[in-house]
Amino acid sequence: MFGLSVPTLLSRIITLVIAFTIHEFSHAWTANQFGDDTPRLNGRLTLNPAAHLDLMGTLMLLMAGFGWARPVPINPYALRRRSPSAVMWVSFAGPLSNLLLAILAAIPLRLGLVPLRYPTGMFPTLYSFLWDFISINLLLLLFNLIPLAPLDGDKMAEYLFPPRWARALETIRPYGPIILLAIVFVLPIIGIDLFAWILTPALYALRGLLIGI
């Protein structure tokens, strides 16, 4: 909110409700398909945003352009009884949903169906909203693919990495949240913004590929 224009704030609020809700629902739905009823029993197999949004993650998205929702509880043992790769697919379902949302939003821009207009009043134009929607969904996709707990990329990497790398990942897993907090909040204070160096080029490349610029 601080320093944000009203149109940008509105775009981010709408994006938050859609992107986070579908991201977490995708985790819950995929787990349910693999026979784990834990998300359903915890009320997460729903498209009701109230079941998924996290207060701090919501504020971070509004202020910084990225954030998080409440993690969907799963039972890894129930999932692995169905398939050794089930946990990986459940984890991947969330970022994949953000990619699909970005692709859908990019179609009208790619086809030139929406005129290039920037906000001049209290509300975003369709072009500016779609631009923000695509950008934030791609940022959520990239951010969640980072192989650090508690992000989705941690469980994906556990399955996909060679055994030696997976063991190293297991060693640092308890410190994942602390490492993330340091990368996001502490290092930028001393001029080291790893996420900007890594995620921004990937974001620009993906957005350009989808929109065609």
Backbone as CSV, one residue per row, in Angstrom:
resi,resn,N_x,N_y,N_z,CA_x,CA_y,CA_z,C_x,C_y,C_z
1,MET,0.800,-1.161,0.000,0.000,0.000,0.000,0.860,1.248,0.000
2,PHE,1.910,1.233,0.769,2.719,2.417,0.921,3.366,2.764,-0.418
3,GLY,2.972,3.917,-0.988,3.529,4.341,-2.256,2.857,3.736,-3.467
4,LEU,1.898,2.834,-3.271,1.213,2.227,-4.396,0.099,3.138,-4.876
5,SER,-0.086,3.177,-6.203,-1.230,3.893,-6.743,-2.486,3.068,-6.487
6,VAL,-3.620,3.729,-6.495,-4.889,3.022,-6.260,-5.145,1.968,-7.326
7,PRO,-4.942,2.265,-8.620,-5.153,1.219,-9.633,-4.258,-0.009,-9.414
8,THR,-2.997,0.220,-9.050,-2.102,-0.908,-8.803,-2.560,-1.713,-7.600
9,LEU,-2.996,-1.040,-6.559,-3.491,-1.718,-5.367,-4.700,-2.576,-5.697
10,LEU,-5.623,-2.045,-6.477,-6.807,-2.812,-6.865,-6.423,-4.026,-7.701
11,SER,-5.458,-3.833,-8.630,-5.000,-4.956,-9.451,-4.424,-6.064,-8.587
12,ARG,-3.642,-5.670,-7.590,-2.999,-6.667,-6.742,-3.996,-7.377,-5.849
13,ILE,-5.006,-6.671,-5.377,-6.021,-7.315,-4.540,-6.775,-8.368,-5.342
14,ILE,-7.203,-8.002,-6.549,-7.928,-8.955,-7.388,-7.040,-10.137,-7.749
15,THR,-5.785,-9.839,-8.093,-4.841,-10.900,-8.428,-4.626,-11.834,-7.258
16,LEU,-4.486,-11.254,-6.067,-4.294,-12.055,-4.859,-5.423,-13.058,-4.681
17,VAL,-6.642,-12.583,-4.761,-7.795,-13.450,-4.524,-7.825,-14.598,-5.530
18,ILE,-7.558,-14.277,-6.796,-7.625,-15.309,-7.834,-6.413,-16.231,-7.776
19,ALA,-5.208,-15.645,-7.790,-3.988,-16.449,-7.928,-3.749,-17.340,-6.716
20,PHE,-3.855,-16.779,-5.509,-3.603,-17.581,-4.321,-4.665,-18.654,-4.134
21,THR,-5.923,-18.309,-4.385,-7.000,-19.279,-4.200,-6.825,-20.466,-5.137
22,ILE,-6.577,-20.199,-6.412,-6.425,-21.289,-7.380,-5.134,-22.064,-7.123
23,HIS,-4.068,-21.369,-6.718,-2.810,-22.043,-6.393,-3.024,-23.081,-5.286
24,GLU,-3.637,-22.671,-4.190,-3.818,-23.595,-3.067,-4.873,-24.648,-3.366
25,PHE,-5.934,-24.265,-4.083,-6.933,-25.258,-4.475,-6.303,-26.334,-5.351
26,SER,-5.366,-25.937,-6.220,-4.700,-26.901,-7.097,-3.913,-27.923,-6.288
27,HIS,-3.222,-27.458,-5.239,-2.551,-28.409,-4.340,-3.563,-29.389,-3.751
28,ALA,-4.664,-28.837,-3.213,-5.656,-29.668,-2.535,-6.305,-30.649,-3.503
29,TRP,-6.665,-30.168,-4.687,-7.333,-31.032,-5.675,-6.419,-32.158,-6.114
30,THR,-5.148,-31.849,-6.366,-4.204,-32.866,-6.822,-3.973,-33.907,-5.735
31,ALA,-3.817,-33.462,-4.491,-3.657,-34.409,-3.385,-4.876,-35.319,-3.283
32,ASN,-6.049,-34.751,-3.422,-7.280,-35.535,-3.356,-7.325,-36.576,-4.471
33,GLN,-6.838,-36.191,-5.669,-6.820,-37.128,-6.792,-5.881,-38.301,-6.526
34,PHE,-4.842,-38.061,-5.722,-3.906,-39.130,-5.369,-4.346,-39.892,-4.121
35,GLY,-5.553,-39.624,-3.635,-6.101,-40.403,-2.538,-5.860,-39.862,-1.151
36,ASP,-5.308,-38.640,-1.036,-5.090,-38.027,0.277,-6.251,-37.090,0.576
37,ASP,-7.066,-37.446,1.571,-8.234,-36.621,1.893,-7.934,-35.571,2.963
38,THR,-6.647,-35.396,3.326,-6.285,-34.405,4.344,-6.719,-32.991,3.971
39,PRO,-6.468,-32.524,2.742,-6.936,-31.174,2.392,-8.448,-31.029,2.496
40,ARG,-9.176,-32.035,2.054,-10.640,-31.953,2.103,-11.128,-31.907,3.541
41,LEU,-10.535,-32.733,4.408,-10.946,-32.761,5.812,-10.611,-31.456,6.527
42,ASN,-9.624,-30.731,6.015,-9.238,-29.444,6.593,-9.897,-28.264,5.891
43,GLY,-10.884,-28.536,5.058,-11.641,-27.468,4.412,-10.896,-26.734,3.311
44,ARG,-9.890,-27.364,2.706,-9.090,-26.674,1.702,-9.445,-27.064,0.273
45,LEU,-10.316,-28.040,0.098,-10.745,-28.417,-1.248,-11.910,-27.517,-1.646
46,THR,-11.613,-26.221,-1.766,-12.638,-25.218,-2.024,-12.026,-24.041,-2.760
47,LEU,-12.864,-23.325,-3.495,-12.436,-22.097,-4.163,-12.820,-20.862,-3.358
48,ASN,-13.170,-21.058,-2.091,-13.457,-19.940,-1.202,-12.139,-19.302,-0.759
49,PRO,-11.858,-18.044,-1.147,-10.572,-17.423,-0.794,-10.305,-17.381,0.703
50,ALA,-11.348,-17.268,1.514,-11.165,-17.174,2.962,-10.474,-18.409,3.533
51,ALA,-10.590,-19.541,2.852,-9.971,-20.768,3.340,-8.473,-20.806,3.066
52,HIS,-7.989,-19.935,2.189,-6.609,-20.044,1.718,-5.718,-18.846,2.040
53,LEU,-6.285,-17.656,2.193,-5.453,-16.462,2.317,-4.794,-16.367,3.683
54,ASP,-3.559,-15.879,3.705,-2.782,-15.649,4.919,-2.580,-14.148,5.079
55,LEU,-2.767,-13.636,6.289,-2.726,-12.189,6.506,-1.377,-11.588,6.112
56,MET,-0.273,-12.149,6.630,1.042,-11.584,6.335,1.392,-11.740,4.859
57,GLY,1.085,-12.904,4.296,1.350,-13.115,2.879,0.540,-12.187,2.002
58,THR,-0.683,-11.892,2.439,-1.534,-10.953,1.705,-0.929,-9.555,1.718
59,LEU,-0.496,-9.109,2.887,0.111,-7.777,2.990,1.392,-7.685,2.162
60,MET,2.182,-8.768,2.137,3.418,-8.766,1.356,3.119,-8.642,-0.130
61,LEU,2.074,-9.325,-0.594,1.732,-9.219,-2.013,1.311,-7.800,-2.352
62,LEU,0.524,-7.190,-1.470,0.055,-5.836,-1.736,1.201,-4.838,-1.753
63,MET,2.163,-5.011,-0.839,3.233,-4.027,-0.704,4.426,-4.318,-1.604
64,ALA,4.769,-5.600,-1.758,6.003,-5.950,-2.464,5.773,-6.632,-3.800
65,GLY,4.517,-7.036,-4.077,4.246,-7.679,-5.352,4.362,-9.188,-5.318
66,PHE,4.758,-9.777,-4.177,4.768,-11.223,-4.027,4.435,-11.542,-2.579
67,GLY,3.978,-12.765,-2.355,3.599,-13.146,-1.005,3.250,-14.616,-0.966
68,TRP,2.420,-15.016,-0.028,2.117,-16.423,0.126,0.730,-16.582,0.720
69,ALA,0.203,-17.798,0.592,-1.083,-18.150,1.184,-0.842,-19.210,2.264
70,ARG,-1.904,-19.645,2.906,-1.788,-20.690,3.923,-1.455,-22.018,3.240
71,PRO,-0.390,-22.703,3.679,-0.040,-23.985,3.051,-1.161,-25.007,3.216
72,VAL,-1.367,-25.798,2.187,-2.361,-26.871,2.248,-1.749,-28.075,2.966
73,PRO,-2.368,-28.558,4.046,-1.827,-29.736,4.736,-2.040,-30.993,3.899
74,ILE,-1.006,-31.809,3.821,-1.109,-33.084,3.107,-0.501,-34.186,3.969
75,ASN,-0.779,-35.412,3.607,-0.193,-36.583,4.264,0.749,-37.246,3.261
76,PRO,2.053,-36.985,3.328,2.991,-37.549,2.348,2.962,-39.068,2.296
77,TYR,2.699,-39.709,3.426,2.684,-41.172,3.451,1.503,-41.721,2.655
78,ALA,0.352,-41.074,2.796,-0.803,-41.497,2.011,-0.557,-41.289,0.530
79,LEU,0.093,-40.184,0.181,0.384,-39.903,-1.222,1.380,-40.898,-1.797
80,ARG,2.454,-41.174,-1.048,3.499,-42.055,-1.572,3.016,-43.493,-1.692
81,ARG,1.967,-43.859,-0.926,1.396,-45.201,-1.100,0.778,-45.339,-2.483
82,ARG,0.291,-44.235,-3.042,-0.293,-44.259,-4.381,0.773,-44.170,-5.466
83,SER,1.782,-43.305,-5.244,2.816,-43.103,-6.260,4.031,-42.443,-5.618
84,PRO,5.248,-42.907,-5.954,6.454,-42.271,-5.395,6.588,-40.803,-5.789
85,SER,5.969,-40.428,-6.919,6.092,-39.046,-7.398,4.919,-38.169,-6.979
86,ALA,3.995,-38.693,-6.164,2.767,-37.969,-5.846,3.033,-36.648,-5.141
87,VAL,3.954,-36.639,-4.167,4.240,-35.402,-3.434,4.784,-34.346,-4.386
88,MET,5.628,-34.779,-5.328,6.178,-33.845,-6.307,5.072,-33.227,-7.151
89,TRP,4.132,-34.047,-7.611,3.046,-33.531,-8.457,2.106,-32.612,-7.669
90,VAL,1.854,-32.960,-6.424,1.021,-32.087,-5.584,1.708,-30.739,-5.407
91,SER,3.013,-30.751,-5.194,3.769,-29.506,-5.028,3.790,-28.699,-6.321
92,PHE,3.948,-29.387,-7.450,4.038,-28.707,-8.739,2.705,-28.111,-9.173
93,ALA,1.608,-28.657,-8.658,0.276,-28.211,-9.096,0.055,-26.728,-8.838
94,GLY,0.572,-26.208,-7.722,0.383,-24.793,-7.397,1.078,-23.870,-8.381
95,PRO,2.405,-23.997,-8.553,3.089,-23.152,-9.548,2.535,-23.333,-10.958
96,LEU,2.161,-24.562,-11.312,1.596,-24.791,-12.640,0.311,-23.995,-12.827
97,SER,-0.498,-23.896,-11.778,-1.749,-23.131,-11.883,-1.459,-21.656,-12.147
98,ASN,-0.389,-21.124,-11.529,-0.024,-19.726,-11.778,0.436,-19.527,-13.218
99,LEU,1.174,-20.496,-13.754,1.594,-20.412,-15.150,0.381,-20.427,-16.081
100,LEU,-0.574,-21.298,-15.818,-1.763,-21.378,-16.665,-2.590,-20.097,-16.584
101,LEU,-2.694,-19.515,-15.391,-3.411,-18.247,-15.252,-2.720,-17.150,-16.061
102,ALA,-1.384,-17.117,-16.009,-0.633,-16.114,-16.770,-0.843,-16.302,-18.262
103,ILE,-0.842,-17.552,-18.725,-1.055,-17.834,-20.149,-2.431,-17.363,-20.588
104,LEU,-3.461,-17.674,-19.797,-4.822,-17.257,-20.143,-4.944,-15.740,-20.213
105,ALA,-4.328,-15.052,-19.240,-4.399,-13.588,-19.226,-3.606,-12.973,-20.364
106,ALA,-2.584,-13.685,-20.846,-1.733,-13.140,-21.908,-2.365,-13.259,-23.291
107,ILE,-3.318,-14.161,-23.449,-3.896,-14.393,-24.777,-4.474,-13.124,-25.395
108,PRO,-5.331,-12.362,-24.687,-5.872,-11.147,-25.325,-4.803,-10.103,-25.632
109,LEU,-3.738,-10.035,-24.829,-2.655,-9.095,-25.126,-1.853,-9.577,-26.325
110,ARG,-1.605,-10.863,-26.383,-0.845,-11.448,-27.495,-1.569,-11.248,-28.822
111,LEU,-2.888,-11.346,-28.778,-3.687,-11.219,-30.001,-4.038,-9.768,-30.322
112,GLY,-3.600,-8.830,-29.469,-3.879,-7.423,-29.716,-5.326,-7.033,-29.517
113,LEU,-6.028,-7.781,-28.666,-7.450,-7.517,-28.448,-7.699,-6.430,-27.414
114,VAL,-6.662,-6.070,-26.647,-6.803,-5.074,-25.590,-5.915,-3.883,-25.919
115,PRO,-6.481,-2.679,-26.062,-5.660,-1.503,-26.392,-4.720,-1.129,-25.255
116,LEU,-3.563,-0.603,-25.621,-2.569,-0.170,-24.644,-3.026,1.138,-24.013
117,ARG,-3.546,1.048,-22.779,-3.987,2.231,-22.043,-3.548,2.103,-20.599
118,TYR,-3.009,3.180,-20.066,-2.575,3.204,-18.681,-3.616,3.909,-17.828
119,PRO,-3.687,3.578,-16.538,-4.712,4.183,-15.671,-4.547,5.700,-15.573
120,THR,-5.675,6.393,-15.630,-5.671,7.844,-15.438,-6.586,8.255,-14.291
121,GLY,-7.266,7.283,-13.703,-8.172,7.585,-12.597,-7.973,6.621,-11.449
122,MET,-9.061,6.225,-10.812,-9.017,5.383,-9.617,-8.926,3.898,-9.942
123,PHE,-9.236,3.517,-11.181,-9.340,2.100,-11.508,-8.313,1.719,-12.562
124,PRO,-7.824,0.476,-12.516,-6.901,0.024,-13.552,-7.631,-0.141,-14.877
125,THR,-6.920,0.075,-15.961,-7.472,-0.278,-17.268,-7.351,-1.787,-17.436
126,LEU,-8.039,-2.332,-18.416,-7.943,-3.771,-18.647,-6.513,-4.154,-18.987
127,TYR,-5.836,-3.307,-19.765,-4.451,-3.601,-20.139,-3.557,-3.626,-18.900
128,SER,-3.654,-2.607,-18.043,-2.774,-2.544,-16.872,-3.079,-3.678,-15.898
129,PHE,-4.371,-4.047,-15.777,-4.710,-5.159,-14.896,-4.121,-6.462,-15.409
130,LEU,-4.287,-6.734,-16.708,-3.755,-7.974,-17.264,-2.239,-8.019,-17.139
131,TRP,-1.583,-6.873,-17.345,-0.131,-6.808,-17.209,0.291,-7.171,-15.780
132,ASP,-0.372,-6.575,-14.778,-0.066,-6.888,-13.382,-0.402,-8.342,-13.056
133,PHE,-1.519,-8.813,-13.567,-1.967,-10.183,-13.297,-0.960,-11.190,-13.835
134,ILE,-0.510,-10.963,-15.058,0.491,-11.850,-15.665,1.792,-11.795,-14.874
135,SER,2.242,-10.585,-14.558,3.531,-10.413,-13.874,3.532,-11.091,-12.510
136,ILE,2.475,-10.884,-11.735,2.438,-11.439,-10.383,2.304,-12.955,-10.418
137,ASN,1.503,-13.485,-11.338,1.392,-14.940,-11.435,2.710,-15.576,-11.859
138,LEU,3.430,-14.937,-12.775,4.740,-15.466,-13.169,5.734,-15.361,-12.026
139,LEU,5.651,-14.290,-11.258,6.541,-14.144,-10.106,6.242,-15.210,-9.056
140,LEU,4.962,-15.498,-8.820,4.599,-16.566,-7.894,5.094,-17.919,-8.401
141,LEU,4.985,-18.146,-9.706,5.501,-19.376,-10.303,6.991,-19.521,-10.025
142,LEU,7.768,-18.499,-10.358,9.222,-18.568,-10.221,9.646,-18.649,-8.763
143,PHE,9.007,-17.842,-7.920,9.349,-17.823,-6.498,9.123,-19.188,-5.868
144,ASN,8.001,-19.819,-6.196,7.670,-21.100,-5.587,8.498,-22.257,-6.121
145,LEU,9.171,-22.068,-7.246,10.034,-23.122,-7.776,11.416,-23.138,-7.124
146,ILE,11.724,-22.141,-6.306,13.017,-22.116,-5.611,13.077,-23.316,-4.653
147,PRO,14.158,-24.108,-4.716,14.216,-25.342,-3.902,14.614,-25.095,-2.450
148,LEU,13.807,-24.326,-1.765,14.011,-24.074,-0.342,12.685,-24.251,0.391
149,ALA,12.711,-24.950,1.502,11.504,-25.069,2.324,11.155,-23.688,2.882
150,PRO,9.861,-23.380,2.978,8.695,-24.243,2.749,8.084,-24.078,1.352
151,LEU,8.850,-23.613,0.379,8.333,-23.387,-0.959,8.082,-24.719,-1.678
152,ASP,7.244,-24.666,-2.691,6.901,-25.885,-3.436,8.125,-26.513,-4.082
153,GLY,9.082,-25.693,-4.476,10.272,-26.212,-5.131,11.077,-27.169,-4.269
154,ASP,10.951,-27.067,-2.951,11.686,-27.959,-2.049,11.264,-29.402,-2.257
155,LYS,9.961,-29.667,-2.257,9.474,-31.034,-2.422,9.656,-31.526,-3.857
156,MET,9.599,-30.627,-4.816,9.860,-31.026,-6.196,11.320,-31.437,-6.354
157,ALA,12.218,-30.639,-5.774,13.652,-30.944,-5.882,13.994,-32.237,-5.155
158,GLU,13.323,-32.500,-4.041,13.584,-33.726,-3.276,13.387,-34.959,-4.157
159,TYR,12.404,-34.905,-5.037,12.125,-36.034,-5.921,13.005,-36.017,-7.166
160,LEU,13.271,-34.834,-7.709,13.951,-34.725,-9.003,15.476,-34.704,-8.898
161,PHE,16.010,-34.214,-7.774,17.462,-34.094,-7.635,18.123,-35.472,-7.525
162,PRO,19.379,-35.582,-7.946,20.144,-36.812,-7.664,20.231,-37.038,-6.159
163,PRO,20.436,-38.296,-5.717,20.430,-38.606,-4.277,21.372,-37.727,-3.458
164,ARG,22.573,-37.445,-3.967,23.513,-36.636,-3.196,22.967,-35.232,-2.969
165,TRP,22.403,-34.632,-4.009,21.814,-33.294,-3.881,20.612,-33.328,-2.952
166,ALA,19.800,-34.387,-3.056,18.615,-34.496,-2.201,19.004,-34.575,-0.729
167,ARG,20.105,-35.271,-0.427,20.571,-35.359,0.965,21.053,-33.996,1.460
168,ALA,21.728,-33.254,0.580,22.161,-31.910,0.956,20.962,-31.004,1.210
169,LEU,19.932,-31.169,0.387,18.712,-30.390,0.556,18.041,-30.712,1.885
170,GLU,18.055,-31.983,2.249,17.462,-32.395,3.524,18.203,-31.778,4.703
171,THR,19.515,-31.592,4.556,20.319,-31.014,5.629,19.937,-29.568,5.912
172,ILE,19.665,-28.807,4.835,19.357,-27.383,5.020,17.863,-27.114,5.161
173,ARG,17.035,-28.145,5.003,15.578,-27.935,5.034,15.099,-27.248,6.314
174,PRO,15.579,-27.629,7.502,15.089,-26.949,8.719,15.397,-25.452,8.738
175,TYR,16.403,-25.040,7.986,16.802,-23.631,7.986,16.237,-22.860,6.787
176,GLY,15.415,-23.552,5.988,14.872,-22.928,4.778,14.144,-21.620,5.029
177,PRO,13.213,-21.580,5.991,12.506,-20.311,6.239,13.434,-19.181,6.654
178,ILE,14.448,-19.503,7.462,15.393,-18.465,7.895,16.208,-17.959,6.705
179,ILE,16.628,-18.890,5.842,17.393,-18.510,4.655,16.555,-17.611,3.747
180,LEU,15.286,-17.974,3.577,14.403,-17.168,2.736,14.223,-15.766,3.296
181,LEU,13.986,-15.685,4.596,13.819,-14.369,5.227,15.074,-13.518,5.060
182,ALA,16.237,-14.154,5.200,17.489,-13.415,5.035,17.643,-12.915,3.600
183,ILE,17.295,-13.765,2.636,17.430,-13.379,1.227,16.465,-12.256,0.868
184,VAL,15.230,-12.350,1.390,14.196,-11.380,1.018,14.370,-10.048,1.738
185,PHE,14.723,-10.084,3.047,14.683,-8.861,3.844,16.048,-8.332,4.273
186,VAL,16.998,-9.232,4.547,18.270,-8.788,5.127,19.287,-8.422,4.049
187,LEU,19.525,-9.309,3.108,20.552,-9.051,2.091,20.300,-7.785,1.267
188,PRO,19.030,-7.480,0.892,18.825,-6.234,0.139,19.263,-4.979,0.884
189,ILE,19.258,-5.030,2.222,19.679,-3.870,3.006,21.144,-3.545,2.738
190,ILE,21.945,-4.583,2.481,23.369,-4.361,2.209,23.665,-4.409,0.704
191,GLY,22.615,-4.260,-0.092,22.800,-4.147,-1.531,22.892,-5.450,-2.290
192,ILE,22.504,-6.552,-1.662,22.537,-7.856,-2.337,21.110,-8.355,-2.492
193,ASP,20.548,-8.214,-3.678,19.171,-8.626,-3.940,19.197,-9.835,-4.870
194,LEU,19.368,-11.018,-4.266,19.503,-12.237,-5.058,18.263,-12.519,-5.892
195,PHE,17.084,-12.298,-5.302,15.864,-12.583,-6.025,15.722,-11.677,-7.246
196,ALA,16.102,-10.421,-7.108,16.031,-9.509,-8.250,16.992,-9.961,-9.341
197,TRP,18.181,-10.403,-8.953,19.170,-10.848,-9.935,18.724,-12.122,-10.650
198,ILE,18.071,-13.005,-9.899,17.708,-14.311,-10.466,16.314,-14.301,-11.087
199,LEU,15.328,-13.767,-10.349,13.944,-13.869,-10.795,13.572,-12.841,-11.853
200,THR,14.111,-11.629,-11.746,13.697,-10.572,-12.665,13.991,-10.914,-14.125
201,PRO,15.217,-11.376,-14.485,15.446,-11.752,-15.890,14.506,-12.860,-16.364
202,ALA,14.260,-13.855,-15.492,13.347,-14.941,-15.871,11.930,-14.422,-16.043
203,LEU,11.508,-13.510,-15.158,10.179,-12.910,-15.265,10.022,-12.159,-16.573
204,TYR,10.998,-11.316,-16.910,10.928,-10.546,-18.145,10.897,-11.467,-19.368
205,ALA,11.714,-12.524,-19.331,11.773,-13.440,-20.469,10.444,-14.170,-20.668
206,LEU,9.879,-14.678,-19.567,8.609,-15.404,-19.666,7.477,-14.483,-20.084
207,ARG,7.423,-13.303,-19.491,6.360,-12.360,-19.839,6.464,-11.942,-21.304
208,GLY,7.677,-11.686,-21.756,7.868,-11.339,-23.162,7.462,-12.467,-24.085
209,LEU,7.763,-13.705,-23.678,7.384,-14.859,-24.493,5.873,-15.000,-24.596
210,LEU,5.178,-14.773,-23.481,3.720,-14.923,-23.470,3.025,-13.794,-24.229
211,ILE,3.501,-12.581,-24.005,2.825,-11.421,-24.591,3.307,-11.161,-26.020
212,GLY,4.553,-11.554,-26.295,5.079,-11.372,-27.641,5.848,-10.077,-27.825
213,ILE,6.475,-9.609,-26.740,7.279,-8.390,-26.847,8.668,-8.652,-26.286
